[in-house]
C-alpha cells in the first residue's frame, strides 16, 4: 500500500462519491462483525435444535473462517484486474445467500454450507474495502483505515446487544434476519456508483508477489494465524466458555468490542510513541494476562479480566495489517489480503480443536465429580487456559520482532 503523503501526491483521481462509498464499506463491515457476534450468541440454540456436539459446533464455526481466507486469496489476486466494485457486489450476494440459507438450514451440513458463504462474504468485504479506502483517501489513508476498522468491534457491539435483548423473545432465525438490514443498506449505497480504479495504490500484481515472497512477510503471515486465534478463539466461544462464570456472556462480548473500538479510534498516538512492534509486544502481554485471569476467576472479576483481554487483542488485527503496509509496501493490496486471510485460516484450523477442548474438558470435569454449572465452569476455564498459550508464545515472538526491526533500522541508517 502506498505511503505517499498528501504533500507529494496529486489528488486528481479522488472520486467525488468517496464518502458514500466509505459509508457503504462501513455498513459492509458492520454486517461482517455482526455475523461473529450473533453466531457466538446462538451456539447453544444450534446445539439444542440440531443435536450438535461442541466439536461439531467448532466445525460450523470454522467454515466462516475458511470462507474468509478463500475470498481474500481470490479477491487479493484479482483486485488489480476487476477492481473493488465486483468484489463488494460479490460480498453482498454472498451475505444474502449465506444469511437466508442459515435461517432455512435443516441440519449440520446446511449450517456448514451457509456459514462458509457468510465467511466468503466477510472475506470479500475485507479484500475490497481496505485497498478501496486507501485509494480513495490518499490524503489521509491511516486516519480513514482506522475509522473503517472501528466498525468491526462496533458491529460486534451492535450484534451482541441485539442478541442480549432479543434472544429470550425471538428465535435464533430472527436474530440472523436482523443482519439483512445493514446488508440491504450497503447494497443500496452501492447502487449506481462509480468506483475508483486503483490510481493511488500499488496495483502491479507482479510487484505485489515480489513483496509477498520475502522472509519477513512469510513470518508475519504465520504470526497472524496466532494473533487471530487468540482473538477469535475466545470471542467466538464466549457464550459456551463463560456462560456459567457469573457474568452475562453477551454483555462480555459487547464490552470487549466497545473497548476495542475505542482503542482503535485513538490508536494513532500510541503507535507513534511505541511503534508497531512495541504495540504488538504490549498487546500479547495484556491478552495473555487477561486470558489467564479469566481461566481462574468468577463473578465481577470476570469483567475485569475481560477488559484486560480486550485491551490486549484490540490492536492485533489492524496493527498486523499496518505493520505489513509500513514495512513490506511492495506487497500492496494482495499482501494485505493474504495477511488477513492467514489470520482467518489460523482461526479456522483451531476452532474445531477448541471445541474438542471443551468436549474433553467437560468429560474430565464430570469424571472428577462435578456436575451442572460447576462442570461447565471448570470446562470453560480450562479452555481459556489453553487459549492463553497463544499470546504467551507471542510475547516472546514479538519481543524478537521488536529487536529485529530496531536492528534493521539501525543498519539502514
KAGI-V970011 format. One record per pair of residues at least 4 apart in sequence whose ideal C-beta (glycine too) atoms are under 8 Angstrom apart, sorted by the first residue. I is the first residue (numbers start at 1). J is the second residue. Records with the same first field share a line. If there is no record, write none. Layout:
BEGIN
I: J, J
END
This chain:
BEGIN
1: 131, 134, 141, 201, 202, 325, 329, 332, 333, 336
2: 134, 138, 141, 200, 201, 202, 329
3: 141, 325, 326, 329
4: 8, 9, 138, 200
5: 9
6: 11, 138, 139, 140
9: 138, 139, 200
11: 138, 139, 200
13: 196, 199, 200
14: 18, 136, 137, 138, 139, 196, 200
15: 21, 136, 194, 195, 196
17: 21, 193, 194
18: 22, 136, 137, 196
19: 23
20: 24, 189, 193
21: 25, 132, 136, 189, 190, 193, 195
22: 26, 133, 136, 137, 144, 148
23: 27, 189
24: 28, 88, 186, 189, 190, 193
25: 29, 88, 125, 128, 129, 132, 133, 148, 186
26: 30, 148, 151
27: 31, 182, 185, 186, 189
28: 32, 88, 91, 92, 125, 129, 186
29: 33, 125, 129, 148, 149, 151, 152, 155
30: 34, 151, 154, 155, 158, 182
31: 35, 95, 121, 125, 155, 179, 182, 183, 186
32: 36, 121, 122, 125, 126, 152, 155
33: 37, 151, 152, 153, 154, 155, 156, 158, 159, 257
34: 38, 155, 156, 158, 159, 162, 178, 179, 182
35: 39, 64, 118, 122, 159, 179
36: 40, 64, 156, 159, 232, 235, 236
37: 41, 155, 156, 157, 158, 159, 160, 162, 163, 253, 254, 257
38: 42, 159, 162, 163, 175, 176, 178, 179
39: 43, 61, 64, 115, 236
40: 160, 163, 235, 236, 237, 238, 239, 249, 253
41: 159, 160, 163, 164, 167, 175, 239, 249, 250, 253
42: 46, 163, 167, 172, 175, 176
43: 47, 57, 61, 237, 239, 240
44: 48, 239, 240, 243
45: 49, 172
46: 50, 52, 57, 60, 111, 172
47: 51, 52, 53, 54, 57
49: 172
50: 107, 108, 111
52: 56, 57, 60, 108
53: 57, 355, 359
54: 58, 240, 355, 356, 358, 359, 362
55: 59, 352, 355, 356, 359
56: 60, 108, 355
57: 61, 240, 355
58: 62, 351, 352, 353, 354, 355, 356
59: 63, 112, 351, 352, 355
60: 108, 111, 112, 115
61: 65, 115, 236, 237, 351, 352, 355
62: 66, 347, 348, 349, 351, 352
63: 67, 111, 112, 113, 115, 116, 119, 348
64: 68, 115, 116, 118, 119, 122, 348
65: 69, 119, 232, 344, 345, 347, 348, 351
66: 70, 116, 119, 344, 345, 348
67: 71, 115, 116, 117, 118, 119, 120, 121, 122, 123
68: 72, 119, 120, 122, 123, 126, 340, 341, 344, 345, 348
69: 73, 123, 340, 341, 342, 344, 345, 348
70: 74, 119, 120, 123, 341
71: 75, 90, 91, 94, 119, 120, 121, 122, 123, 124, 126, 127, 341
72: 76, 123, 124, 126, 127, 337, 338, 340, 341, 344
73: 77, 337, 338, 341
74: 78, 127
75: 79, 87, 90, 123, 124, 126, 127, 128, 337
76: 127, 333, 334, 335, 336, 337, 338, 341
77: 205, 334, 337
78: 82, 86, 87
79: 83, 84, 87, 127, 128, 131, 198, 203, 333, 334, 337
80: 198, 203, 204, 205, 208, 333, 334
81: 205
82: 86, 87
83: 87, 195, 196, 197, 198
84: 88, 128, 129, 131, 132, 135, 195, 196
85: 89, 190, 193, 195
86: 90
87: 91, 124, 127, 128
88: 92, 124, 125, 128, 129, 132, 186, 190, 195
89: 93, 190
90: 94, 121, 124
91: 95, 121, 122, 124, 125, 128
92: 96, 121, 183, 186, 187, 190
93: 97, 121
94: 98, 117, 118, 120, 121, 124
95: 99, 118, 121, 179, 183
96: 100, 180, 183
97: 101, 114, 117
98: 102, 114, 115, 116, 117, 118, 119, 120, 121
99: 103, 114, 118, 176, 177, 179, 180, 183
100: 104
101: 105, 110, 113, 114, 117
102: 111, 114, 115, 118, 176
103: 173, 176, 177
104: 110
105: 110, 111, 114
106: 110
107: 111
108: 112
109: 113
110: 114
111: 115
112: 116
113: 117
114: 118
115: 119
116: 120
117: 121
118: 122
119: 123, 344
120: 124
121: 125
122: 126
123: 127, 340, 341, 344
124: 128
125: 129
126: 130, 337, 340
127: 131, 333, 337, 340
128: 132
129: 133, 148
130: 134, 145, 148, 321, 333, 336, 337, 340
131: 135, 198, 201, 332, 333, 336
132: 136, 195, 196
133: 137, 141, 144, 145, 148
134: 138, 141, 145, 200, 201, 333
135: 196, 198, 199, 200, 201
136: 144, 196, 200
137: 141, 143, 144
138: 200
140: 144
141: 145
142: 146, 268, 322
143: 147, 268
144: 148
145: 149, 318, 322
146: 150, 264, 265, 267, 268, 318
147: 265
149: 264, 317, 318
150: 154, 261, 264, 265
151: 155, 261
152: 156, 260, 317
153: 157, 256, 257, 258, 259, 260, 261, 264, 314
154: 158, 257, 261
155: 159, 182, 257
156: 160, 235, 253, 254, 256, 257, 260
157: 161, 254, 257, 258, 261
158: 162
159: 163, 179
160: 164, 250, 251, 253, 254, 257
161: 165, 250, 254
162: 166, 175, 178
163: 167, 175, 250
164: 248, 250, 251, 254
166: 170, 174, 175, 178
167: 172, 175, 250
170: 174, 175
171: 175
172: 176
173: 177
174: 178
179: 183
180: 184
181: 185
182: 186
183: 187
184: 188
185: 189
186: 190
187: 191
189: 193
196: 200
198: 203, 333
201: 332, 333
202: 207, 208, 329, 330, 332, 333
203: 332, 333
204: 208, 332
205: 209, 334
206: 210
207: 211, 330, 332
208: 212, 330, 331, 332, 333, 334, 335
209: 213, 334
210: 214, 330
211: 217, 328, 329, 330, 331, 332, 335
212: 217, 331, 334, 335, 338
213: 217, 218
214: 218, 328
215: 219
216: 220, 327, 328
217: 221, 324, 328, 331, 335, 339
218: 222
219: 223, 401
220: 224, 320, 323, 324, 328, 339
221: 225, 338, 339, 342
222: 226, 342
223: 227, 320, 394, 397, 398, 401
224: 228, 320, 339, 340, 342, 343, 346
225: 229, 342, 343, 345, 346, 347, 349
226: 230, 346, 390, 393, 394, 397
227: 231, 283, 313, 316, 317, 320, 343, 394
228: 232, 316, 317, 342, 343, 344, 346, 347
229: 233, 346, 347, 350, 387, 390
230: 234, 287, 291, 312, 313, 316, 387, 390, 391, 394
231: 235, 313, 316, 317, 347
232: 236, 347, 351
233: 237, 347, 350, 351, 354, 387, 390
234: 238, 241, 291, 294, 309, 384, 387
235: 253, 256, 313
236: 347, 351
237: 241, 354, 355, 358, 383
238: 242, 249, 250, 252, 253, 256
239: 243, 249, 250, 253
240: 358, 380
241: 358, 379, 380, 383, 384
242: 247, 249, 252, 294, 302, 380
243: 249, 376, 380
244: 373, 376, 377, 380
245: 294, 297, 298, 299, 302, 377, 380, 381
246: 298, 299, 300, 302
247: 251, 252, 299, 300, 302, 303, 306
248: 252
249: 253
250: 254
251: 255
252: 256, 302, 303, 306
253: 257
254: 258
255: 259, 303, 306, 307, 310
256: 260, 306, 309, 310, 313
257: 261, 310
258: 262
259: 263, 307, 310, 311, 314
260: 264, 310, 313, 314
261: 265
262: 266
263: 267, 310, 311, 314, 315
264: 314, 315, 318
266: 270
267: 271, 315, 318, 319
268: 272
269: 273
270: 274, 279, 315
271: 275, 276, 279, 319, 322
274: 278, 279, 282
275: 279, 405
276: 280, 319, 322, 323, 326, 327
277: 281, 323, 398, 401, 402, 405, 406
278: 282, 402
279: 283, 315, 319
280: 284, 315, 316, 319, 320, 323, 394, 398, 401, 402
281: 285, 395, 398, 399, 402
282: 286
283: 287, 311, 312, 313, 314, 315, 316, 319, 398
284: 288, 312, 391, 394, 395, 397, 398
285: 289, 312, 391, 395
286: 290, 308, 309, 311, 312
287: 291, 309, 312, 313, 316, 391, 394
288: 292, 312, 388, 391, 392, 394, 395
289: 293, 308, 309, 312
290: 294, 305, 306, 307, 308, 309, 310, 311, 312
291: 295, 305, 309, 384, 385, 387, 388, 391
292: 296, 385, 388
293: 297, 301, 304, 305, 308, 309
294: 302, 305, 306, 309, 381, 384
295: 381, 382, 384, 385, 388
296: 381
297: 301, 302, 304, 305
298: 302, 377
300: 304
301: 305
302: 306
303: 307
304: 308
305: 309
306: 310
307: 311
308: 312
309: 313
310: 314
312: 316, 391
315: 319
316: 320
317: 321, 340, 343
318: 322
319: 323
320: 324, 339, 343
321: 325, 336, 339, 340
322: 326
323: 327
324: 328, 331, 335, 336, 339
325: 329, 336
327: 405
328: 335
330: 335
331: 335, 336, 338
332: 336
333: 337
334: 338
335: 339
336: 340
337: 341
338: 342
339: 343
340: 344
341: 345
342: 346
343: 347
344: 348
345: 349
346: 350
347: 351
349: 353
350: 354
351: 355
352: 356
353: 357
354: 358, 383, 386, 387
355: 359
356: 360
357: 361, 382, 383, 386
358: 362, 379, 380, 383
359: 363
360: 364
361: 365, 378, 379, 380, 382, 383
362: 366, 375, 376, 379
363: 367
364: 368, 382
365: 370, 374, 375, 376, 378, 379, 382
366: 370, 371, 375
368: 378
370: 374, 375, 378
371: 375
372: 376
373: 377
374: 378
375: 379
376: 380
377: 381
378: 382
379: 383
380: 384
381: 385
382: 386
383: 387
384: 388
388: 392
389: 393
390: 394
391: 395
393: 397
394: 398
395: 399
396: 400
397: 401
398: 402
399: 403
400: 404
401: 405
402: 406
403: 407
404: 408
405: 409
406: 410
407: 411
408: 412
409: 413
END
